[in-house]
Amino acid sequence: MFRGILIDKTDDSYEAAVQEIEESRLPEGNVTVDVAYSTLNYKDALAITGKSPVVRRFPMIPGVDLAGTVAHSDDLRYQVGDAVVLNGWGVGETHWGGLAEKARLKGEWLIPLPPAFSLQQAMAIGTAGYTAMLCVLALERHGVTPDKGEVVVTGAAGGVGSVAVALLAKLGYRVVAVSGRPEEARYLEELGAAEVLDRAEFAKPGKPLGKARWAGAVDVVGSHVLANVCATMQYGGVVAACGLAGGMDFPATVAPFILRGVALAGIDSVMRPRADRMEAWERLARDLDASKLDGISRVIGLGEAVTWAESFLTGQVRGRVVVDVGS
């Protein structure tokens, strides 16, 4: 038996609760992991609350992230005791995920834990930090270097935004953070933001083109925020778009793209090839100041995750939420 959050749905109810689960119920996979830590992400909060149809099969253990040690392996790449990390691949949606003490998975979904990080630190990074690194890599590949100008990060006080600000600042960029929570300005400045702007400046319908300012952007909000960011990019600027916290719509024109040569780089982290994941985690080990992780994250117990999910959806959570599944 092991403890985990189990989501079940009937015609009349949708329930998520911590339960004792028989190990024989674990799904198919060639690697079994003793999970030490998971996380609470926006997608996990949607799954737990049922506010969006994230879960495709029931019953389901949520959790798009996990870090732990291999308990059994039929994959030659992994031995018992190896420390591993998983992000995405549909776990918590179509395959039982990380918010439990045990997980059975496909070996190709896992990557070795970089020696630079502990299991807890790996989840302080999690999908959010790994996605932030993918955004940074996209900016670099499109030629956005620190000497080109300012980089703006929207949703900066959230998980992706917090890590993106810390990464970009350490790499030498002048980072401008955008947040709907002005009380988080000091937090963002401690992460390396040179300036903090109110999201209200970006959240309303804007002009097709505005004053050119940004060489690069990391956007996790979407909707009008993304449209206004695109409209204020420098000539040849690059926007890495990875989220939709403000909506899935994109009420923009083609003007930034055909008049200023702006590039919009879509960032998917869920189905990213393993080689890209390895590169992103290697860069995180090199370029992320691990001492920032304590300030970015907080640790909660497994039983608290269900309650925290509601707070997550109302924008009350700063940074990263790590779940100690054994407590």
N, C-alpha and C positions, 0 to 999 in steps of 0.2 A: 504493500500500500504506500501511496505517497500523497502529499497535499498539493492541491492546485485549485485555481479558479476555474470553475466549469460553468459555461454558458449553455442554457437550454431554452428552447422555445416551443410553445404549443400554440394552438389557435387562440388561446385566451391570455397567455402570459409570456413574458420574456424575463428570465432570471439569471443573474450572475452571482455566484457565491463560492466561498472556499469550501471544498469537500475533500474527503478521503477517497482516493481513486485506486482501483486495482491496477497493478502494473500490466496485467494481461490485456487491458483495454487500450494500451498505447498503440498508435497507428504503425503501419509498416515503415521500415527504414533499416539501414545497415549499420547505424551507429546509435548507441544509447548513451545519453549524457546525463550525469548528475549535475543539475543546474544549481549554481550558487547564487547568481544574480540575474535579474531581468530588468526591464524598464517599464515606464508608463509613457507612451507616446500618444499623440493626438489620435492616431488610428486605433490604438488600444482603448482609449477613452470612448470613442464612438462604438467600438465593439461591445464593451462592457455595459454601456448605457442603452444600447440598441437605437441610438439616435440616427444612425445611418446603417444601411445594409452591408456592413463590412464582412460579417460572418456569412460564409456561403454554405457551411455544413454544420449540423447540430447532432449531438452536443459538441462544443468546441472549447478548448483551452486557449485563451487569448495570449498575446505577447509576441510582438514581431522581432524581439531581440532576446538573446540569452548568452550567458557566459558560464562555462562550467568545465568539468573534467570528464573525459571519456570513461564510461563504465564498462562498455562492451563494444567491440568493433569488428565488422566483417569487411572493412575498407582498409586496404594495406597502407594507406597514408596515415592512419591513426592507430595509436596504441593505447591500451588502458592507462589512464593517468594523464594523458595529454590534455593540456589546457586549450580550449577552443572557443570561438566566437561565432555567432550566427546573427545575420541581419536580413530580414525580408524573406524572399522566396515563397511568399504566401502563407508562412506559418502564422497562426492566429486567425487565419481567414479560411483556408481550405485544409490545413494540416495543423494538428495540435501544436501550440506554441510554447513560449518560454515562461509564462506565469504559473509555474509548477515546479516541483522538486525533481521531476524526471521528464526527459524528452527523448523520443526516438525519431531519427531524422535520416535523410540521405547524406552520405559523406560529402558529396560535391557541394552541398549547401554550406559546409563549415570551412573556416579558415583557422590556422593556428593562431593562438593569442600571441601578439608581438611581445617579446620579453620586456619591453619598456613599460608595460602596463600590468597592473594587477587585474584580477577578475572584476573587482568592484570598479576600478578605473575604466575598464573596457566598457562597462555599462553606463558609466558617467558620460562616456562618448556616445555609444549606442548608434542606432540608425540615424539619429539627428546629427551627431558629429561626423559620421561617415558620409552622410549626404552633404554636409557643409564642405568636407574635403573634396568631394566630387565636383562641387560648384567652383572651388578654388582651382582645381585642375582644369576645368573648362575655361575659366578666365585666362589661365596661363597658356593654354593651347591656342587660344585666339589672340595671343600677343599682348594681353593686358599686364603690364609690368608696373611697379610702383612709380616709375618716372612718368607714366602716361597721365596720371591725375588721380582724383579721388575715386574711391569705391564706396557705394552706398549699400547698406544691408537693411532690409525691411524686416519687420517682426523680430527685431534684434534682441529682445529680452526673452524670447522663446528658446527652445533647445537648439534648433538649427542656427538661428541667428546668433546666439551666445557663442557657440563654437566658431562660427564664421568670423565674428568680430575678433576673437582671440587669435585665430589663425592668421587672418589678413594683417592684423597689427604686428604680429611677430615677424611676418615676412616683409615688413617695411612699407606697407600701404598706408595712406592716410584714409582712415575709415570713418564714415559718417553713419551713425546708427539711427534708424527710424523706429519709433515705438509709440504705441498708444497709451503707454504708462509713464508719464513724466517723472513719477517717483523713482523710476529705475535708472535715471540718468547717471547717478554716481556708480551704480553697479556696472553700467556699460562703459563708463570711463575707466574703471578699474580693469576691465577686460582689454582696453586699448583704444576705445573710440575717441577720436579727436573732437567730435561734435555729436550732439544728440538732437534730432529733430522730432517734432510732434507728427504722428501719423495723420492727423487731421489735414496737414498740408498736402497730403497725397490721396486722401480717401474720397474726395469729391470729383465729379466729372471735370476733366481739364481740357486744355486745348490740344489740337493734333500735334503741335510742336511747342515746346517751352524753351527757356533759356538753357543752353547746353552746359552741363556741369559734370556729369559722371563719366569716367573712363570705363568703369565696370560696375556691375550690380549683382547682388544676390537677393532674390525675391522669394519669400515664402508665403506671401499674402494673396497674390492674384488680383483679379477684378480691377477696380479703378486705380489701386496702388500700383499694380504692374503697368497699367496703361500710362500713368503719369511718370513713372520711372523711365519707361521707353521714350516718352516724349521729351525728356530732359537729358538724354544721353549725348555725350560728345560725338563728333563724327568718328565712325568706326568703333563706337563703344559696344560692349558686350554685356548682355543680361543673362544670368543663369537663373532660370525659373524652376523652382522645385516644390512649390506648395500652393494651397488654395484656402488658407485660413479665412480669407475675406470673401471667398466666392470662386466658383469655377468659371465665371464669365470673364471675357477680356474685351471691354468696351473701348477699343482703340481704333486707330486708322493705320494705313500702311505708310504714312508720312515718315516716321522715323527710319523705316527700313529702306525706303527708296530715295529719300532726300539726304539722309545722314549715314547710310550704310550700316545701320545698327544691326547687330546679330542677336537673335534670341535663341539661347541654348537651353533646350529642355533637359532636365536632370531627373532620371529615374533611378531609384536605388533598389527597388524591390527585385527586379529580374536582371540586375547588372551582371555581366559575365564575371567569373571567378578571378580572372587575371586583373580586371579593373578593381575588384575589391581588395585584392592583395596589394596593388599599387597604392590605393587610398589608405589602407591601414599602415603600410610602410611609411608613407608621408606623414600620417598622423603621429607615428612614433618619433619621427624626426623633427616635425615642425610645430607640434602642439606642446605648449608649456604645460606639463602635467601638473605643476603646482597650482594652475588655475582651476583644476577640476573640482576641488573641494568647494570653491566659491560658486561654481556653476551648478553643482548638484546637491541634492539632499537624498537621504536614504530612508525608505519607509518599509514596513513589514508587508507580507503578502496580504494579510487581512485588511490592511488599510487601503489597498489599491482600488477596491470597489468604490469606497467613499471618495477617494481622490479623483476618480474619473470625472465626476460632475464638476469639480473645481477646474479641472483641465479644460473642459469645454467652454467655461465662462471666462477664460483668459486670466485666471487668478494665479497661475503657476509660473514661476520664473525659472528659467534654465531647465535642468534635467532632473527627472525623478527616477532614482534607482530603487529597485525593489529587491530586498533581501528575502528570497523565497523561503528561507529556512526559519524566518522569524515571524 
